């Protein structure tokens, strides 16, 4: 199991092009580790260009005061995604192939809305998943996007690791959602915390 977990971390790092750092305590700076243990969201923003895509996003981490299995149960429930992903108001699984699903997602904010499909692959053994924009289906202004989420135990609690890179184009999504996107893209680990820990008030969704 340890070898499998290490392999998943390495795969995530490759998948994100080197963004999936600090998956273990030794990868955090002292300030990041103190922030994490205080219950704060730790984030590392990143931008990069790949062929014709201008990607931005990064990696973020959040300590959740709950057992890993409880956190994983929430993350595995697609109907919970509007509480875990900012501005997401509707979601639907359109194809289910076991550990791989195609998921339709719809976002709305003020007068703006956008929808797209992602291919999501889940690894139950390592409590991790990765996702990528399905460009074979309608995806609005979005030009590219990919990411990962993984969980690991920490002294009876759970550390949520999240990484995402996206090119949202220059259309309506950028014009309306733009001022909030930098915050929203790396916010899901905090949304997971607020959805799982009792007494938390979330500003992530319904």
MDAnalysis code that builds the backbone (N, CA, C; Angstrom):
import MDAnalysis as mda
import numpy as np

u = mda.Universe.empty(618, n_residues=206, atom_resindex=np.repeat(np.arange(206), 3), trajectory=True)
u.add_TopologyAttr("name", ["N", "CA", "C"] * 206)
u.add_TopologyAttr("resid", np.arange(1, 207))
u.add_TopologyAttr("resname", ["UNK", "UNK", "UNK", "UNK", "UNK", "UNK", "UNK", "UNK", "UNK", "UNK", "UNK", "UNK", "UNK", "UNK", "UNK", "UNK", "UNK", "UNK", "UNK", "UNK", "UNK", "UNK", "UNK", "UNK", "UNK", "UNK", "UNK", "UNK", "UNK", "UNK", "UNK", "UNK", "UNK", "UNK", "UNK", "UNK", "UNK", "UNK", "UNK", "UNK", "UNK", "UNK", "UNK", "UNK", "UNK", "UNK", "UNK", "UNK", "UNK", "UNK", "UNK", "UNK", "UNK", "UNK", "UNK", "UNK", "UNK", "UNK", "UNK", "UNK", "UNK", "UNK", "UNK", "UNK", "UNK", "UNK", "UNK", "UNK", "UNK", "UNK", "UNK", "UNK", "UNK", "UNK", "UNK", "UNK", "UNK", "UNK", "UNK", "UNK", "UNK", "UNK", "UNK", "UNK", "UNK", "UNK", "UNK", "UNK", "UNK", "UNK", "UNK", "UNK", "UNK", "UNK", "UNK", "UNK", "UNK", "UNK", "UNK", "UNK", "UNK", "UNK", "UNK", "UNK", "UNK", "UNK", "UNK", "UNK", "UNK", "UNK", "UNK", "UNK", "UNK", "UNK", "UNK", "UNK", "UNK", "UNK", "UNK", "UNK", "UNK", "UNK", "UNK", "UNK", "UNK", "UNK", "UNK", "UNK", "UNK", "UNK", "UNK", "UNK", "UNK", "UNK", "UNK", "UNK", "UNK", "UNK", "UNK", "UNK", "UNK", "UNK", "UNK", "UNK", "UNK", "UNK", "UNK", "UNK", "UNK", "UNK", "UNK", "UNK", "UNK", "UNK", "UNK", "UNK", "UNK", "UNK", "UNK", "UNK", "UNK", "UNK", "UNK", "UNK", "UNK", "UNK", "UNK", "UNK", "UNK", "UNK", "UNK", "UNK", "UNK", "UNK", "UNK", "UNK", "UNK", "UNK", "UNK", "UNK", "UNK", "UNK", "UNK", "UNK", "UNK", "UNK", "UNK", "UNK", "UNK", "UNK", "UNK", "UNK", "UNK", "UNK", "UNK", "UNK", "UNK", "UNK", "UNK", "UNK", "UNK", "UNK", "UNK", "UNK", "UNK", "UNK"])
u.atoms.positions = np.array([
    [0.824, -1.206, 0.000],
    [0.000, 0.000, 0.000],
    [0.855, 1.252, 0.000],
    [1.943, 1.273, 0.787],
    [2.817, 2.435, 0.819],
    [3.421, 2.697, -0.552],
    [3.826, 1.627, -1.259],
    [4.388, 1.793, -2.592],
    [3.338, 2.357, -3.537],
    [2.091, 1.858, -3.408],
    [1.015, 2.327, -4.276],
    [0.767, 3.814, -4.020],
    [0.764, 4.224, -2.733],
    [0.536, 5.618, -2.381],
    [1.647, 6.499, -2.941],
    [2.883, 6.039, -2.818],
    [4.018, 6.813, -3.341],
    [3.908, 6.961, -4.855],
    [3.471, 5.885, -5.518],
    [3.314, 5.947, -6.972],
    [2.260, 6.978, -7.359],
    [1.151, 7.020, -6.613],
    [0.090, 7.976, -6.924],
    [0.573, 9.396, -6.756],
    [1.349, 9.669, -5.722],
    [1.904, 11.006, -5.517],
    [2.811, 11.384, -6.688],
    [3.657, 10.443, -7.095],
    [4.559, 10.724, -8.217],
    [3.774, 10.967, -9.495],
    [2.720, 10.179, -9.699],
    [1.895, 10.355, -10.896],
    [1.211, 11.709, -10.887],
    [0.734, 12.120, -9.710],
    [0.090, 13.432, -9.608],
    [1.080, 14.533, -9.929],
    [2.303, 14.381, -9.445],
    [3.329, 15.394, -9.719],
    [3.593, 15.496, -11.215],
    [3.683, 14.345, -11.876],
    [3.901, 14.347, -13.318],
    [2.693, 14.929, -14.039],
    [1.520, 14.554, -13.586],
    [0.284, 15.004, -14.207],
    [0.148, 16.513, -14.136],
    [0.563, 17.106, -13.023],
    [0.455, 18.544, -12.853],
    [1.700, 19.273, -13.318],
    [2.645, 18.561, -13.889],
    [3.843, 19.209, -14.382],
    [4.687, 19.792, -13.264],
    [4.786, 19.050, -12.146],
    [5.649, 19.494, -11.063],
    [4.963, 20.315, -10.002],
    [3.630, 20.467, -10.067],
    [2.934, 21.280, -9.070],
    [2.632, 20.519, -7.790],
    [2.583, 19.211, -7.875],
    [2.146, 18.443, -6.710],
    [3.275, 18.223, -5.719],
    [3.818, 19.307, -5.198],
    [4.865, 19.216, -4.197],
    [4.246, 19.286, -2.820],
    [5.058, 19.016, -1.802],
    [4.624, 19.093, -0.404],
    [3.506, 18.114, -0.074],
    [3.508, 16.942, -0.683],
    [2.521, 15.942, -0.343],
    [2.837, 15.301, 1.012],
    [4.040, 15.455, 1.493],
    [4.409, 14.964, 2.811],
    [4.882, 16.145, 3.634],
    [4.936, 15.964, 4.958],
    [5.310, 17.066, 5.841],
    [6.631, 17.693, 5.432],
    [7.582, 16.866, 5.002],
    [8.902, 17.373, 4.683],
    [8.917, 18.326, 3.508],
    [7.850, 18.357, 2.694],
    [7.817, 19.226, 1.543],
    [7.338, 20.631, 1.839],
    [6.769, 20.868, 3.011],
    [6.290, 22.195, 3.365],
    [7.407, 23.036, 3.965],
    [7.348, 24.334, 3.725],
    [8.245, 25.240, 4.430],
    [7.766, 25.335, 5.878],
    [8.612, 25.805, 6.810],
    [8.164, 25.953, 8.205],
    [6.916, 26.831, 8.333],
    [6.851, 27.928, 7.578],
    [5.681, 28.806, 7.647],
    [4.430, 28.111, 7.116],
    [4.594, 27.355, 6.019],
    [3.458, 26.631, 5.471],
    [2.956, 25.580, 6.455],
    [3.874, 24.887, 7.091],
    [3.467, 23.842, 8.035],
    [2.732, 24.449, 9.221],
    [3.209, 25.580, 9.739],
    [2.520, 26.231, 10.854],
    [1.127, 26.689, 10.430],
    [1.029, 27.239, 9.237],
    [-0.277, 27.682, 8.735],
    [-1.235, 26.506, 8.578],
    [-0.721, 25.411, 8.039],
    [-1.538, 24.225, 7.841],
    [-2.082, 23.714, 9.172],
    [-1.225, 23.620, 10.179],
    [-1.640, 23.089, 11.473],
    [-2.555, 24.054, 12.227],
    [-2.535, 25.327, 11.858],
    [-3.472, 26.294, 12.440],
    [-4.846, 26.207, 11.777],
    [-4.946, 25.375, 10.746],
    [-6.218, 25.225, 10.056],
    [-6.413, 26.164, 8.893],
    [-5.321, 26.784, 8.430],
    [-5.410, 27.713, 7.310],
    [-5.180, 26.984, 5.984],
    [-5.721, 27.549, 4.931],
    [-5.476, 27.012, 3.589],
    [-4.075, 27.433, 3.146],
    [-3.273, 26.465, 2.766],
    [-1.939, 26.735, 2.239],
    [-2.003, 26.592, 0.733],
    [-1.514, 27.601, 0.005],
    [-1.623, 27.565, -1.444],
    [-0.331, 28.036, -2.099],
    [-0.071, 27.488, -3.276],
    [1.041, 27.917, -4.115],
    [0.487, 28.164, -5.510],
    [0.430, 29.419, -5.878],
    [-0.108, 29.796, -7.184],
    [0.927, 29.536, -8.280],
    [0.433, 29.277, -9.472],
    [1.333, 28.986, -10.587],
    [0.693, 29.398, -11.904],
    [1.510, 29.807, -12.855],
    [1.060, 30.043, -14.228],
    [2.063, 29.371, -15.157],
    [1.591, 28.954, -16.295],
    [2.488, 28.347, -17.271],
    [1.835, 28.361, -18.648],
    [2.649, 28.265, -19.668],
    [2.144, 28.191, -21.041],
    [2.464, 26.824, -21.610],
    [1.461, 26.187, -22.186],
    [1.620, 24.895, -22.837],
    [1.016, 24.985, -24.232],
    [1.876, 24.953, -25.232],
    [1.438, 25.104, -26.620],
    [0.636, 26.391, -26.751],
    [-0.657, 26.299, -27.045],
    [-1.443, 27.521, -27.236],
    [-2.240, 27.897, -25.993],
    [-2.029, 27.194, -24.896],
    [-2.809, 27.434, -23.687],
    [-2.034, 28.221, -22.638],
    [-2.674, 29.246, -22.086],
    [-2.141, 29.988, -20.956],
    [-2.864, 29.503, -19.700],
    [-2.159, 28.711, -18.903],
    [-2.757, 28.047, -17.750],
    [-2.415, 28.782, -16.458],
    [-3.379, 28.816, -15.551],
    [-3.088, 29.342, -14.228],
    [-3.836, 28.509, -13.197],
    [-3.417, 28.624, -11.965],
    [-3.971, 27.820, -10.882],
    [-2.886, 27.565, -9.864],
    [-2.608, 26.279, -9.557],
    [-1.561, 25.943, -8.615],
    [-1.958, 24.755, -7.754],
    [-1.495, 24.753, -6.516],
    [-1.727, 23.662, -5.587],
    [-2.103, 24.240, -4.234],
    [-2.985, 23.545, -3.510],
    [-3.372, 23.997, -2.179],
    [-3.610, 22.806, -1.258],
    [-3.506, 23.078, 0.047],
    [-3.642, 22.039, 1.065],
    [-4.459, 22.561, 2.234],
    [-5.228, 21.664, 2.845],
    [-6.047, 22.036, 3.998],
    [-6.114, 20.863, 4.965],
    [-5.898, 21.144, 6.248],
    [-6.092, 20.133, 7.281],
    [-7.565, 20.101, 7.651],
    [-8.165, 18.916, 7.605],
    [-9.562, 18.732, 7.961],
    [-9.620, 17.895, 9.229],
    [-10.304, 18.395, 10.249],
    [-10.394, 17.707, 11.537],
    [-11.472, 16.634, 11.470],
    [-11.180, 15.598, 10.710],
    [-12.103, 14.481, 10.534],
    [-11.322, 13.295, 9.995],
    [-11.789, 12.062, 10.269],
    [-11.103, 10.875, 9.752],
    [-11.112, 10.843, 8.224],
    [-10.087, 10.230, 7.668],
    [-9.949, 10.176, 6.217],
    [-11.161, 9.544, 5.551],
    [-11.681, 8.444, 6.102],
    [-12.808, 7.754, 5.470],
    [-14.038, 8.653, 5.379],
    [-14.237, 9.488, 6.399],
    [-15.379, 10.403, 6.377],
    [-15.202, 11.468, 5.291],
    [-13.983, 11.979, 5.161],
    [-13.709, 12.978, 4.135],
    [-13.864, 12.354, 2.742],
    [-13.336, 11.152, 2.569],
    [-13.427, 10.479, 1.278],
    [-14.876, 10.203, 0.889],
    [-15.700, 9.869, 1.855],
    [-17.116, 9.616, 1.580],
    [-17.780, 10.864, 0.998],
    [-17.450, 12.021, 1.554],
    [-18.007, 13.271, 1.033],
    [-17.512, 13.546, -0.373],
    [-16.216, 13.388, -0.600],
    [-15.631, 13.664, -1.906],
    [-16.144, 12.698, -2.966],
    [-16.467, 11.487, -2.570],
    [-16.931, 10.475, -3.524],
    [-18.376, 10.680, -3.953],
    [-19.093, 11.558, -3.256],
    [-20.499, 11.812, -3.548],
    [-20.610, 12.970, -4.537],
    [-20.869, 12.654, -5.795],
    [-20.926, 13.695, -6.828],
    [-21.965, 14.756, -6.508],
    [-23.069, 14.368, -5.877],
    [-24.117, 15.340, -5.570],
    [-23.655, 16.383, -4.562],
    [-22.535, 16.127, -3.862],
    [-22.005, 17.078, -2.886],
    [-21.119, 18.137, -3.539],
    [-20.787, 17.980, -4.805],
    [-19.824, 18.888, -5.448],
    [-20.206, 20.367, -5.395],
    [-21.509, 20.728, -5.496],
    [-21.843, 22.149, -5.374],
    [-21.433, 22.754, -4.029],
    [-21.265, 21.924, -3.011],
    [-20.788, 22.430, -1.723],
    [-19.264, 22.472, -1.657],
    [-18.602, 21.831, -2.621],
    [-17.151, 21.698, -2.572],
    [-16.427, 22.545, -3.619],
    [-17.143, 23.014, -4.632],
    [-16.526, 23.756, -5.737],
    [-17.241, 25.091, -5.889],
    [-16.556, 26.205, -5.698],
    [-17.200, 27.523, -5.766],
    [-17.939, 27.760, -7.081],
    [-19.118, 28.353, -6.972],
    [-20.008, 28.756, -8.067],
    [-20.662, 27.585, -8.813],
    [-20.296, 26.351, -8.470],
    [-20.921, 25.190, -9.118],
    [-22.333, 25.022, -8.545],
    [-23.344, 25.013, -9.422],
    [-24.714, 24.875, -8.925],
    [-25.417, 23.615, -9.403],
    [-24.908, 22.996, -10.472],
    [-25.514, 21.755, -10.947],
    [-24.434, 20.802, -11.426],
    [-24.651, 19.518, -11.203],
    [-23.674, 18.511, -11.601],
    [-24.415, 17.216, -11.919],
    [-23.894, 16.472, -12.893],
    [-24.551, 15.221, -13.273],
    [-23.532, 14.265, -13.869],
    [-23.575, 13.012, -13.446],
    [-22.731, 11.977, -14.048],
    [-23.416, 11.506, -15.330],
    [-22.736, 11.651, -16.460],
    [-23.338, 11.269, -17.740],
    [-22.814, 9.926, -18.240],
    [-21.655, 9.521, -17.750],
    [-21.117, 8.191, -18.058],
    [-20.411, 7.673, -16.814],
    [-20.613, 6.419, -16.500],
    [-19.966, 5.804, -15.343],
    [-19.330, 4.495, -15.782],
    [-17.984, 4.488, -15.799],
    [-17.254, 3.294, -16.210],
    [-16.405, 2.766, -15.055],
    [-17.030, 2.665, -13.890],
    [-16.310, 2.168, -12.723],
    [-15.463, 3.259, -12.105],
    [-14.148, 3.129, -12.274],
    [-13.269, 4.139, -11.678],
    [-13.109, 5.371, -12.564],
    [-13.784, 5.402, -13.721],
    [-13.738, 6.564, -14.596],
    [-15.160, 7.028, -14.897],
    [-15.383, 8.329, -14.708],
    [-16.697, 8.905, -14.956],
    [-16.565, 10.163, -15.805],
    [-17.583, 10.423, -16.591],
    [-17.703, 11.706, -17.287],
    [-18.763, 12.502, -16.534],
    [-18.383, 13.691, -16.084],
    [-19.268, 14.490, -15.238],
    [-19.549, 15.829, -15.899],
    [-20.840, 16.168, -16.019],
    [-21.260, 17.480, -16.519],
    [-21.335, 18.446, -15.358],
    [-20.762, 19.647, -15.525],
    [-20.764, 20.643, -14.463],
    [-21.280, 21.972, -15.005],
    [-22.070, 22.649, -14.184],
    [-22.643, 23.937, -14.559],
    [-22.356, 24.947, -13.453],
    [-21.753, 26.083, -13.818],
    [-21.450, 27.152, -12.879],
    [-22.309, 28.363, -13.188],
    [-22.677, 29.096, -12.162],
    [-23.372, 30.362, -12.379],
    [-22.955, 31.355, -11.310],
    [-22.876, 32.610, -11.730],
    [-22.556, 33.697, -10.805],
    [-23.128, 34.980, -11.390],
    [-24.007, 35.636, -10.611],
    [-24.682, 36.836, -11.101],
    [-25.380, 36.492, -12.427],
    [-25.048, 37.202, -13.509],
    [-25.725, 36.943, -14.786],
    [-24.957, 35.968, -15.661],
    [-23.810, 35.510, -15.187],
    [-22.949, 34.648, -16.016],
    [-23.154, 33.178, -15.675],
    [-22.957, 32.346, -16.670],
    [-22.990, 30.914, -16.452],
    [-22.107, 30.228, -17.481],
    [-21.635, 29.050, -17.122],
    [-20.852, 28.255, -18.053],
    [-21.023, 26.783, -17.697],
    [-20.813, 25.914, -18.671],
    [-20.926, 24.480, -18.436],
    [-19.866, 23.750, -19.245],
    [-19.506, 22.584, -18.753],
    [-18.459, 21.792, -19.395],
    [-18.521, 20.372, -18.860],
    [-17.703, 19.496, -19.429],
    [-17.621, 18.102, -18.997],
    [-16.179, 17.795, -18.588],
    [-16.029, 16.985, -17.559],
    [-14.697, 16.527, -17.170],
    [-14.679, 15.001, -17.131],
    [-13.536, 14.439, -17.461],
    [-13.298, 13.006, -17.287],
    [-12.590, 12.847, -15.955],
    [-13.193, 12.108, -15.045],
    [-12.683, 11.968, -13.688],
    [-12.312, 10.517, -13.417],
    [-11.082, 10.292, -12.979],
    [-10.599, 8.954, -12.666],
    [-10.315, 8.860, -11.174],
    [-10.885, 7.864, -10.520],
    [-10.793, 7.714, -9.066],
    [-9.976, 6.488, -8.696],
    [-9.138, 6.632, -7.679],
    [-8.374, 5.505, -7.138],
    [-8.776, 5.336, -5.676],
    [-9.649, 4.383, -5.424],
    [-10.152, 4.148, -4.068],
    [-9.032, 3.761, -3.112],
    [-8.076, 2.958, -3.578],
    [-7.021, 2.453, -2.699],
    [-6.163, 3.572, -2.130],
    [-5.910, 4.595, -2.925],
    [-5.044, 5.685, -2.477],
    [-5.830, 6.950, -2.130],
    [-7.156, 6.852, -2.181],
    [-8.019, 7.997, -1.860],
    [-7.592, 9.226, -2.664],
    [-7.580, 9.055, -3.965],
    [-7.164, 10.146, -4.840],
    [-7.993, 10.114, -6.121],
    [-8.037, 11.241, -6.787],
    [-8.696, 11.318, -8.078],
    [-7.985, 12.363, -8.940],
    [-8.152, 12.223, -10.222],
    [-7.642, 13.226, -11.152],
    [-8.729, 13.505, -12.187],
    [-8.665, 14.664, -12.780],
    [-9.714, 15.049, -13.717],
    [-9.118, 15.907, -14.818],
    [-9.803, 15.897, -15.972],
    [-9.353, 16.686, -17.118],
    [-10.563, 17.110, -17.936],
    [-10.502, 18.328, -18.456],
    [-11.575, 18.826, -19.306],
    [-11.756, 17.911, -20.512],
    [-12.996, 17.529, -20.770],
    [-13.314, 16.705, -21.938],
    [-13.567, 17.635, -23.114],
    [-12.548, 17.822, -23.943],
    [-12.678, 18.762, -25.061],
    [-13.412, 18.156, -26.253],
    [-13.813, 16.878, -26.146],
    [-14.617, 16.276, -27.204],
    [-16.098, 16.628, -27.054],
    [-16.449, 17.258, -25.919],
    [-17.822, 17.666, -25.657],
    [-17.865, 19.187, -25.504],
    [-19.050, 19.784, -25.528],
    [-19.144, 21.235, -25.369],
    [-18.456, 21.704, -24.083],
    [-17.676, 22.799, -24.189],
    [-16.979, 23.290, -22.997],
    [-16.901, 24.808, -22.959],
    [-17.808, 25.468, -23.669],
    [-17.913, 26.917, -23.580],
    [-16.601, 27.617, -23.910],
    [-16.253, 28.608, -23.071],
    [-15.027, 29.370, -23.295],
    [-13.782, 28.640, -22.799],
    [-13.963, 27.603, -21.996],
    [-12.815, 26.916, -21.419],
    [-11.992, 26.252, -22.506],
    [-10.696, 26.463, -22.461],
    [-9.812, 25.915, -23.490],
    [-9.057, 24.688, -23.004],
    [-8.778, 24.615, -21.713],
    [-8.048, 23.473, -21.153],
    [-8.203, 23.491, -19.643],
    [-8.046, 22.332, -19.037],
    [-8.103, 22.252, -17.589],
    [-7.812, 20.846, -17.112],
    [-7.085, 20.734, -16.025],
    [-6.806, 19.437, -15.438],
    [-6.429, 19.624, -13.974],
    [-6.523, 18.530, -13.216],
    [-6.166, 18.655, -11.807],
    [-6.224, 17.331, -11.085],
    [-6.029, 17.398, -9.780],
    [-6.058, 16.201, -8.946],
    [-6.515, 16.563, -7.543],
    [-6.942, 15.571, -6.801],
    [-7.217, 15.687, -5.375],
    [-6.747, 14.411, -4.717],
    [-6.113, 14.535, -3.551],
    [-5.701, 13.347, -2.818],
    [-5.822, 13.598, -1.322],
    [-6.028, 12.533, -0.583],
    [-6.157, 12.599, 0.867],
    [-5.081, 11.765, 1.518],
    [-4.649, 12.188, 2.696],
    [-3.791, 11.332, 3.504],
    [-4.056, 11.607, 4.969],
    [-3.840, 10.578, 5.765],
    [-4.079, 10.681, 7.206],
    [-2.998, 11.517, 7.880],
    [-3.416, 12.277, 8.884],
    [-2.468, 13.028, 9.692],
    [-2.969, 13.054, 11.129],
    [-2.395, 12.184, 11.968],
    [-2.714, 12.126, 13.399],
    [-4.217, 12.036, 13.657],
    [-4.874, 11.178, 12.931],
    [-6.306, 10.985, 13.102],
    [-7.162, 11.930, 12.287],
    [-6.546, 12.949, 11.707],
    [-7.265, 13.886, 10.845],
    [-6.883, 13.618, 9.388],
    [-7.169, 14.559, 8.504],
    [-6.942, 14.354, 7.068],
    [-6.364, 15.612, 6.443],
    [-5.362, 15.444, 5.607],
    [-4.860, 16.550, 4.802],
    [-5.387, 16.371, 3.374],
    [-6.083, 17.395, 2.900],
    [-6.600, 17.403, 1.530],
    [-5.601, 18.147, 0.652],
    [-5.117, 17.486, -0.384],
    [-4.222, 18.104, -1.370],
    [-4.983, 18.284, -2.672],
    [-4.846, 19.455, -3.260],
    [-5.601, 19.782, -4.474],
    [-4.694, 20.531, -5.430],
    [-4.783, 20.198, -6.708],
    [-4.035, 20.946, -7.718],
    [-4.891, 21.148, -8.946],
    [-4.755, 22.316, -9.561],
    [-5.537, 22.579, -10.762],
    [-4.850, 23.615, -11.630],
    [-4.904, 23.400, -12.934],
    [-4.449, 24.360, -13.929],
    [-5.557, 24.502, -14.967],
    [-5.847, 25.734, -15.382],
    [-6.929, 25.941, -16.344],
    [-6.631, 27.120, -17.249],
    [-7.113, 27.027, -18.466],
    [-7.124, 28.138, -19.403],
    [-8.592, 28.448, -19.664],
    [-9.058, 29.583, -19.168],
    [-10.483, 29.902, -19.258],
    [-10.813, 30.768, -20.460],
    [-9.829, 31.025, -21.334],
    [-10.086, 31.825, -22.510],
    [-10.292, 33.287, -22.169],
    [-10.836, 34.040, -23.119],
    [-11.015, 35.486, -22.926],
    [-12.470, 35.896, -23.083],
    [-13.373, 34.914, -22.997],
    [-14.789, 35.206, -23.200],
    [-15.511, 35.578, -21.930],
    [-16.798, 35.177, -21.844],
    [-17.664, 35.549, -20.734],
    [-17.138, 35.045, -19.394],
    [-16.576, 33.839, -19.376],
    [-16.061, 33.296, -18.119],
    [-15.007, 34.217, -17.533],
    [-14.072, 34.660, -18.352],
    [-13.019, 35.544, -17.864],
    [-13.576, 36.911, -17.491],
    [-14.492, 37.434, -18.275],
    [-15.031, 38.762, -18.033],
    [-15.840, 38.840, -16.745],
    [-16.658, 37.828, -16.476],
    [-17.538, 37.874, -15.310],
    [-16.924, 37.176, -14.104],
    [-16.362, 35.975, -14.323],
    [-15.806, 35.210, -13.216],
    [-14.367, 35.620, -12.890],
    [-13.720, 36.313, -13.840],
    [-12.297, 36.603, -13.727],
    [-11.805, 37.112, -12.394],
    [-12.449, 38.142, -11.796],
    [-11.941, 38.683, -10.535],
    [-11.905, 37.670, -9.386],
    [-12.688, 36.595, -9.509],
    [-12.778, 35.622, -8.430],
    [-12.035, 34.328, -8.719],
    [-11.642, 34.115, -9.982],
    [-11.118, 32.820, -10.385],
    [-9.849, 32.434, -9.627],
    [-8.947, 33.383, -9.427],
    [-7.695, 33.068, -8.756],
    [-7.948, 32.485, -7.371],
    [-8.932, 33.034, -6.677],
    [-9.291, 32.518, -5.359],
    [-10.031, 31.198, -5.470],
    [-11.005, 31.132, -6.379],
    [-11.860, 29.960, -6.477],
    [-11.114, 28.701, -6.891],
    [-10.152, 28.815, -7.806],
    [-9.505, 27.624, -8.347],
    [-8.808, 26.797, -7.282],
    [-8.281, 27.432, -6.236],
    [-7.539, 26.695, -5.211],
    [-8.292, 26.605, -3.889],
    [-9.554, 26.951, -3.897],
    [-10.354, 26.976, -2.665],
    [-10.994, 25.646, -2.273],
    [-11.182, 24.659, -3.169],
    [-11.896, 23.441, -2.809],
    [-11.454, 22.747, -1.524],
    [-10.148, 22.659, -1.169],
    [-9.822, 22.008, 0.103],
    [-10.489, 22.673, 1.317],
    [-10.577, 24.006, 1.294],
    [-11.276, 24.691, 2.387],
    [-12.769, 24.386, 2.334],
    [-13.320, 24.288, 1.127],
    [-14.734, 23.939, 0.989],
    [-15.007, 22.546, 1.553],
    [-14.067, 21.622, 1.314],
    [-14.199, 20.275, 1.877],
    [-14.213, 20.354, 3.396],
    [-13.298, 21.123, 3.969],
    [-13.275, 21.287, 5.425],
    [-14.607, 21.793, 5.946],
    [-15.143, 22.836, 5.297],
    [-16.381, 23.433, 5.770],
    [-17.572, 22.505, 5.614],
    [-17.505, 21.611, 4.615],
    [-18.596, 20.664, 4.402],
    [-18.551, 19.503, 5.392],
    [-17.358, 19.196, 5.906],
    [-17.195, 18.007, 6.747],
    [-17.188, 18.339, 8.240],
    [-16.467, 19.388, 8.623],
    [-16.339, 19.700, 10.047],
    [-17.636, 20.290, 10.594],
    [-18.121, 19.776, 11.722],
    [-19.373, 20.282, 12.311],
    [-19.246, 21.764, 12.703],
    [-20.330, 22.502, 12.481],
    [-20.376, 23.888, 12.904],
    [-19.758, 24.885, 11.965],
    [-19.186, 24.428, 10.865],
    [-18.572, 25.340, 9.914],
    [-19.626, 26.006, 9.041],
    [-19.413, 27.272, 8.738],
    [-20.277, 27.992, 7.806],
    [-19.487, 28.178, 6.514],
    [-20.030, 27.684, 5.424],
    [-19.315, 27.695, 4.154],
    [-19.831, 28.788, 3.244],
    [-18.903, 29.417, 2.511],
    [-19.293, 30.365, 1.471],
    [-19.003, 29.803, 0.084],
    [-18.855, 28.469, 0.017],
    [-18.486, 27.815, -1.235],
    [-19.672, 27.493, -2.119],
    [-20.826, 27.274, -1.524],
    [-21.991, 26.877, -2.316],
    [-23.158, 26.580, -1.428],
    [-24.199, 25.938, -1.977],
    [-25.407, 25.670, -1.208],
    [-25.151, 24.815, 0.026],
])
